[in-house]
């Protein structure tokens, strides 16, 4: 065997932190809605979103490994100061917006499990998220273990949900492999599912997370590092795919079959208990809580990365964390409708996505910056197609949001 399990295990971690963004509360909302309205028809969207995510995260990791810098730092080296200020503003808004939605998920989890008010639950989520990011002080590996544990909680919770829901697996298989969009509303929800899956802030973050294993490496060692990181990405992203697919499948098997259209996370929780029992509704709330805690911590970490990279603005670490978290806590405390807050975050992410994808593909396509790791012709073509598709679909989501159709 070219690599032992022990060798692979040493490099597992960065992609697991990143994968949390692919199972955040925004995914809960869009996946549950899609399953309750369109049965298993949109499972294929999860599969193709995951394939795109794998491509983008591998490119982000490759940039970090090849250059020794994260994406925001490389943008500072490659682009003009004016462009970098633009990138910085967009990336900060994206990190703050996604953290807002993720805080909301943690707060809703505490509300559903323990009946806490949303402002108090939001504050507690902030404290826990701050504690997780503070653990970076003891090394990134500690944070990776915490995040891995929370992902395991989400996975186990949805395994329980799947067991209780008893889906039609033959139908699931057909709709995973064969694309279908029954009507215009299905297109709308499919775009929303993609918008909740492909996240700009973790494209920046992944290039930073690989650095702790990248010091003092020659080119040959970096080649091995990249191979290990590809394995890390494939494992982590496919776990995220399984969780996302499970959300759609459980929603289809439970809500669609009963003729219940679910429009909110709270409604999903309330409906599960009479349909499948308290074990199911409890597992759902625990999964949401773990998703909120882990994804809000990752959003804060992404905010730190972009704040420290594009421009010469030096802010103490804990202040950077508070800047990223504070808007989310303020919005929750103000009593804004949770679904509207989630909607606002998706709009910001749609706008921010090109500002992460385009510079990454430009940098990874330059031999003078990447050396032997430069993207080949086929990779460049695939990157152009994937980037164009994601940008177009997110632009559609942006248009539909502002036109009041979502």
GUZA-148871 format. One line per 3 residues: their letters; for each residue z, y, x of C-alpha. Coordinates in nm, 2 decimals, padded with zeros to 4 digits, m for minus. Each point is the difference from the previous one (the first is absolute). Layout:
! GUZA-148871
A> Z:Y:X ~ ... $
This chain:
! GUZA-148871
XXX> 00.00:00.00:00.00 ~ m00.09:00.34:00.14 ~ 00.32:00.16:m00.12 $
XXX> 00.34:m00.15:m00.08 ~ 00.20:00.08:m00.31 ~ 00.26:00.17:00.22 $
XXX> m00.27:00.22:00.15 ~ m00.13:00.10:m00.35 ~ 00.35:00.06:m00.13 $
XXX> 00.07:00.26:00.28 ~ m00.29:00.21:m00.14 ~ 00.07:m00.04:m00.37 $
XXX> 00.15:00.31:m00.16 ~ m00.21:00.32:00.00 ~ m00.24:m00.13:m00.27 $
XXX> 00.30:m00.12:m00.22 ~ 00.14:00.36:00.01 ~ m00.34:00.13:m00.10 $
XXX> m00.05:m00.26:m00.27 ~ 00.29:00.14:m00.19 ~ m00.23:00.29:m00.11 $
XXX> m00.23:m00.25:m00.16 ~ 00.28:m00.13:m00.23 ~ 00.17:00.33:m00.09 $
XXX> 00.09:00.12:m00.35 ~ m00.35:00.15:m00.05 ~ m00.13:m00.36:00.03 $
XXX> 00.25:m00.12:m00.26 ~ m00.12:00.26:m00.25 ~ m00.38:m00.05:00.04 $
XXX> 00.01:m00.38:00.04 ~ 00.22:m00.05:m00.31 ~ m00.21:00.23:m00.20 $
XXX> m00.32:m00.17:00.11 ~ 00.13:m00.35:m00.08 ~ 00.14:00.10:m00.34 $
XXX> m00.33:00.15:m00.12 ~ m00.27:m00.21:00.17 ~ 00.17:m00.34:00.05 $
XXX> m00.11:m00.15:00.34 ~ m00.33:00.20:00.01 ~ 00.12:00.23:00.28 $
XXX> 00.15:m00.24:00.25 ~ m00.32:00.03:00.21 ~ 00.08:00.37:00.05 $
XXX> 00.32:m00.10:00.18 ~ m00.20:m00.24:00.22 ~ m00.26:00.25:00.11 $
XXX> 00.26:00.28:00.04 ~ 00.19:m00.23:00.23 ~ m00.32:m00.07:00.21 $
XXX> m00.05:00.37:00.04 ~ 00.36:00.05:00.09 ~ m00.02:m00.27:00.27 $
XXX> m00.30:00.17:00.16 ~ 00.16:00.34:00.00 ~ 00.34:m00.11:00.14 $
XXX> m00.17:m00.21:00.28 ~ m00.19:00.31:00.10 ~ 00.31:00.21:00.00 $
XXX> 00.19:m00.25:00.21 ~ m00.30:m00.03:00.24 ~ 00.00:00.38:00.04 $
XXX> 00.37:00.00:00.09 ~ m00.03:m00.30:00.24 ~ m00.32:00.12:00.18 $
XXX> 00.11:00.37:00.05 ~ 00.37:m00.03:00.02 ~ 00.03:00.28:m00.26 $
XXX> 00.03:00.01:m00.38 ~ m00.28:00.13:m00.22 ~ 00.16:00.34:m00.05 $
XXX> 00.04:00.05:00.38 ~ m00.36:m00.11:00.06 ~ m00.12:00.25:m00.26 $
XXX> 00.18:00.27:00.19 ~ m00.19:m00.10:00.32 ~ m00.34:m00.03:m00.17 $
XXX> m00.02:00.26:m00.27 ~ 00.04:00.38:00.00 ~ 00.34:00.16:m00.07 $
XXX> m00.12:00.13:m00.34 ~ m00.12:m00.34:m00.11 ~ 00.33:m00.15:00.12 $
XXX> 00.20:00.25:m00.21 ~ m00.21:m00.11:m00.30 ~ 00.06:m00.37:00.08 $
XXX> 00.38:00.07:00.05 ~ 00.04:00.18:m00.34 ~ m00.19:m00.28:m00.19 $
XXX> 00.18:m00.28:00.18 ~ 00.34:00.16:m00.07 ~ m00.08:00.05:m00.37 $
XXX> m00.11:m00.37:m00.01 ~ 00.32:m00.12:00.16 ~ 00.22:00.22:m00.23 $
XXX> m00.20:m00.11:m00.31 ~ 00.02:m00.37:00.07 ~ 00.37:00.03:00.09 $
XXX> 00.05:00.17:m00.34 ~ m00.15:m00.30:m00.18 ~ 00.19:m00.25:00.21 $
XXX> 00.33:00.18:m00.05 ~ m00.07:m00.01:m00.37 ~ m00.05:m00.38:00.02 $
XXX> 00.34:m00.04:00.17 ~ 00.17:00.23:m00.25 ~ m00.16:m00.19:m00.29 $
XXX> 00.12:m00.33:00.15 ~ 00.36:00.12:00.02 ~ m00.03:00.15:m00.35 $
XXX> m00.13:m00.33:m00.15 ~ 00.25:m00.22:00.19 ~ 00.32:00.21:m00.02 $
XXX> m00.07:00.27:m00.26 ~ 00.04:00.29:00.25 ~ m00.15:00.33:m00.09 $
XXX> m00.33:00.08:00.17 ~ 00.13:00.29:00.21 ~ 00.29:m00.20:00.13 $
XXX> m00.22:m00.31:00.05 ~ m00.25:00.23:00.19 ~ 00.28:00.13:00.22 $
XXX> 00.12:m00.35:00.08 ~ m00.36:m00.11:00.08 ~ m00.02:00.29:00.24 $
XXX> 00.32:m00.10:00.18 ~ m00.12:m00.36:00.03 ~ m00.34:00.10:00.12 $
XXX> 00.15:00.24:00.25 ~ 00.22:m00.28:00.12 ~ m00.30:m00.24:00.05 $
XXX> m00.20:00.26:00.20 ~ 00.32:00.09:00.20 ~ 00.01:m00.37:00.12 $
XXX> m00.31:00.09:00.22 ~ 00.27:00.13:00.23 ~ 00.08:m00.37:00.08 $
XXX> m00.37:m00.09:00.05 ~ m00.30:m00.05:m00.22 ~ 00.07:m00.38:m00.02 $
XXX> 00.31:00.07:m00.21 ~ m00.20:00.20:m00.25 ~ m00.26:m00.28:m00.01 $
XXX> 00.26:m00.25:m00.08 ~ 00.14:00.22:m00.28 ~ m00.35:00.05:m00.15 $
XXX> m00.09:m00.37:00.03 ~ 00.32:m00.08:m00.19 ~ m00.09:00.24:m00.28 $
XXX> m00.35:m00.14:m00.02 ~ 00.15:m00.35:m00.02 ~ 00.21:00.12:m00.30 $
XXX> m00.31:00.14:m00.17 ~ m00.19:m00.33:00.06 ~ 00.29:m00.22:m00.13 $
XXX> 00.03:00.22:m00.30 ~ m00.36:m00.04:m00.09 ~ 00.00:m00.37:00.07 $
XXX> 00.27:m00.02:m00.27 ~ m00.22:00.21:m00.23 ~ m00.30:m00.22:00.06 $
XXX> 00.19:m00.32:m00.07 ~ 00.13:00.14:m00.33 ~ m00.33:00.15:m00.11 $
XXX> m00.21:m00.32:00.03 ~ m00.34:00.17:00.05 ~ m00.34:m00.17:m00.06 $
XXX> m00.09:m00.07:00.37 ~ m00.36:m00.10:m00.07 ~ m00.06:00.34:m00.16 $
XXX> 00.18:00.17:00.29 ~ m00.23:m00.18:00.25 ~ m00.31:00.11:m00.19 $
XXX> 00.09:00.36:m00.02 ~ 00.12:00.02:00.36 ~ m00.35:m00.11:00.12 $
XXX> m00.23:00.15:m00.26 ~ 00.02:00.38:m00.05 ~ 00.00:00.13:m00.36 $
XXX> 00.06:00.34:m00.16 ~ 00.00:m00.04:m00.38 ~ m00.02:00.37:m00.08 $
XXX> 00.05:00.36:00.12 ~ 00.38:m00.03:m00.02 ~ m00.01:m00.30:00.23 $
XXX> m00.19:00.21:00.25 ~ 00.27:00.27:m00.02 ~ 00.28:m00.25:00.05 $
XXX> m00.19:m00.17:00.29 ~ m00.03:00.33:00.17 ~ 00.37:00.06:m00.05 $
XXX> 00.08:m00.34:00.14 ~ m00.20:00.08:00.31 ~ 00.16:00.35:00.03 $
XXX> 00.34:m00.16:m00.02 ~ m00.09:m00.26:00.27 ~ m00.19:00.18:00.28 $
XXX> 00.25:00.26:00.14 ~ m00.07:00.27:00.25 ~ 00.35:00.04:00.14 $
XXX> 00.01:m00.36:00.13 ~ m00.33:00.04:00.18 ~ 00.17:00.26:00.21 $
XXX> 00.32:m00.20:00.03 ~ m00.15:m00.33:00.12 ~ m00.14:00.16:00.31 $
XXX> 00.35:00.11:00.09 ~ 00.18:m00.32:m00.09 ~ m00.20:m00.20:00.26 $
XXX> 00.11:00.23:00.28 ~ 00.34:m00.17:00.05 ~ m00.18:m00.31:00.13 $
XXX> m00.28:00.18:00.18 ~ 00.18:00.15:00.30 ~ m00.13:m00.07:00.35 $
XXX> m00.28:m00.23:m00.11 ~ m00.33:m00.05:00.18 ~ m00.33:m00.05:m00.19 $
XXX> 00.04:m00.38:m00.01 ~ 00.35:00.02:m00.13 ~ m00.12:00.25:m00.26 $
XXX> m00.27:m00.24:m00.11 ~ 00.27:m00.27:m00.06 ~ 00.22:00.26:m00.18 $
XXX> m00.29:00.09:m00.23 ~ m00.06:m00.37:m00.08 ~ 00.37:m00.04:m00.08 $
XXX> m00.01:00.31:m00.22 ~ m00.30:m00.12:m00.19 ~ 00.21:m00.31:m00.09 $
XXX> 00.29:00.22:m00.10 ~ m00.23:00.20:m00.23 ~ m00.16:m00.30:m00.16 $
XXX> 00.33:m00.17:m00.07 ~ 00.17:00.32:m00.13 ~ m00.29:00.13:m00.20 $
XXX> m00.06:m00.34:m00.17 ~ 00.37:m00.01:m00.10 ~ m00.05:00.34:m00.15 $
XXX> m00.32:m00.13:m00.18 ~ 00.20:m00.29:m00.14 ~ 00.27:00.23:m00.13 $
XXX> m00.25:00.24:m00.16 ~ m00.20:m00.28:m00.15 ~ 00.32:m00.15:m00.14 $
XXX> 00.08:00.34:m00.17 ~ m00.34:m00.01:m00.18 ~ 00.03:m00.38:m00.08 $
XXX> 00.35:00.02:m00.14 ~ m00.09:00.31:m00.21 ~ m00.31:m00.18:m00.13 $
XXX> 00.18:m00.32:m00.08 ~ 00.30:00.17:m00.17 ~ m00.12:00.33:m00.15 $
XXX> m00.37:m00.05:m00.06 ~ 00.06:m00.34:m00.17 ~ 00.26:00.17:m00.23 $
XXX> m00.23:00.30:m00.07 ~ 00.24:00.24:00.17 ~ m00.16:00.29:00.19 $
XXX> 00.25:00.12:00.27 ~ m00.02:00.37:00.10 ~ 00.31:00.04:00.20 $
XXX> 00.23:m00.19:00.24 ~ 00.30:00.04:m00.23 ~ m00.20:m00.15:m00.29 $
XXX> m00.10:m00.30:00.22 ~ 00.37:m00.07:00.08 ~ 00.11:00.04:m00.36 $
XXX> m00.28:m00.23:m00.12 ~ 00.06:m00.28:00.25 ~ 00.35:m00.09:m00.12 $
XXX> m00.08:m00.10:m00.36 ~ m00.32:m00.17:00.11 ~ 00.12:m00.19:00.31 $
XXX> 00.38:00.05:00.01 ~ 00.25:00.20:00.21 ~ m00.09:m00.19:00.32 $
XXX> m00.36:00.14:m00.01 ~ 00.10:00.36:m00.08 ~ 00.27:m00.01:00.27 $
XXX> m00.25:m00.13:00.26 ~ m00.24:00.28:m00.10 ~ 00.27:00.27:00.05 $
XXX> 00.11:m00.15:00.33 ~ m00.37:m00.01:00.12 ~ m00.04:00.36:m00.10 $
XXX> 00.32:00.10:00.17 ~ m00.10:m00.17:00.33 ~ m00.35:00.16:m00.02 $
XXX> 00.15:00.34:m00.05 ~ 00.25:m00.02:00.28 ~ m00.24:m00.15:00.25 $
XXX> m00.31:00.22:m00.09 ~ 00.20:00.32:00.00 ~ 00.13:m00.07:00.35 $
XXX> m00.35:m00.08:00.12 ~ m00.13:00.32:m00.16 ~ 00.27:00.20:00.19 $
XXX> m00.10:m00.18:00.32 ~ m00.37:00.10:m00.06 ~ 00.11:00.36:m00.07 $
XXX> 00.18:00.00:00.34 ~ m00.32:m00.13:00.18 ~ m00.24:00.26:m00.15 $
XXX> 00.25:00.29:00.04 ~ 00.03:m00.07:00.37 ~ m00.37:m00.06:00.09 $
XXX> m00.26:00.25:m00.12 ~ 00.15:00.33:00.10 ~ 00.27:00.14:00.24 $
XXX> 00.27:00.02:m00.26 ~ 00.32:m00.16:00.15 ~ 00.27:m00.07:m00.27 $
XXX> 00.31:m00.22:00.06 ~ m00.04:m00.35:m00.12 ~ 00.26:00.00:m00.28 $
XXX> m00.14:00.33:m00.12 ~ m00.35:m00.15:m00.02 ~ 00.14:m00.28:m00.21 $
XXX> 00.17:00.24:m00.24 ~ m00.32:00.21:m00.03 ~ m00.19:m00.31:m00.11 $
XXX> 00.27:m00.13:m00.24 ~ 00.12:00.33:m00.15 ~ m00.29:00.08:m00.24 $
XXX> 00.03:m00.35:m00.15 ~ 00.37:00.04:m00.07 ~ m00.06:00.35:m00.14 $
XXX> m00.27:m00.12:m00.24 ~ 00.21:m00.29:m00.12 ~ 00.30:00.23:m00.05 $
XXX> m00.21:00.25:m00.20 ~ m00.06:m00.27:m00.27 ~ m00.38:m00.01:00.04 $
XXX> m00.16:m00.29:m00.20 ~ m00.02:m00.30:00.23 ~ m00.36:m00.09:m00.09 $
XXX> m00.11:00.36:00.06 ~ 00.16:00.00:00.34 ~ m00.18:m00.32:00.08 $
XXX> m00.33:00.15:m00.12 ~ 00.05:00.30:00.22 ~ 00.06:m00.22:00.30 $
XXX> m00.33:m00.19:m00.06 ~ m00.19:00.33:m00.02 ~ 00.14:00.11:00.34 $
XXX> m00.08:m00.34:00.16 ~ m00.35:00.01:m00.14 ~ m00.05:00.34:00.16 $
XXX> 00.16:m00.10:00.33 ~ m00.18:m00.33:00.06 ~ m00.32:00.13:00.16 $
XXX> 00.21:00.21:00.24 ~ 00.14:m00.32:00.14 ~ m00.30:m00.24:m00.02 $
XXX> m00.28:00.23:00.14 ~ 00.18:00.11:00.32 ~ 00.11:m00.36:00.07 $
XXX> m00.35:m00.13:m00.03 ~ m00.14:00.29:00.22 ~ 00.26:m00.07:00.27 $
XXX> m00.03:m00.39:00.00 ~ m00.38:00.05:00.02 ~ 00.01:00.19:00.33 $
XXX> m00.02:m00.20:00.32 ~ 00.14:00.28:00.21 ~ 00.32:m00.02:m00.20 $
XXX> 00.02:m00.37:m00.08 ~ m00.16:m00.16:00.31 ~ m00.06:m00.37:m00.06 $
XXX> 00.17:00.02:m00.34 ~ m00.27:00.23:m00.15 ~ m00.13:m00.11:m00.34 $
XXX> m00.33:m00.19:00.02 ~ m00.30:00.08:m00.22 ~ 00.09:m00.25:m00.28 $
XXX> 00.36:00.13:00.00 ~ m00.13:00.36:m00.03 ~ m00.23:m00.09:m00.29 $
XXX> 00.28:m00.19:m00.17 ~ 00.24:00.29:00.05 ~ m00.26:00.25:m00.14 $
XXX> m00.05:m00.22:m00.31 ~ 00.37:m00.06:m00.06 ~ 00.09:00.37:00.07 $
XXX> m00.27:00.12:m00.23 ~ 00.10:m00.23:m00.28 ~ 00.37:00.08:00.02 $
XXX> m00.07:00.38:00.02 ~ m00.24:m00.02:m00.30 ~ 00.24:m00.20:m00.21 $
XXX> 00.29:00.22:00.08 ~ m00.21:00.30:m00.08 ~ m00.06:m00.16:m00.34 $
XXX> 00.37:m00.04:m00.04 ~ 00.05:00.36:00.10 ~ m00.26:00.12:m00.26 $
XXX> 00.14:m00.22:m00.28 ~ 00.35:00.12:00.08 ~ m00.08:00.37:m00.03 $
XXX> m00.22:m00.06:m00.30 ~ 00.30:m00.15:m00.18 ~ m00.16:m00.35:m00.03 $
X> 00.27:m00.18:00.20 $
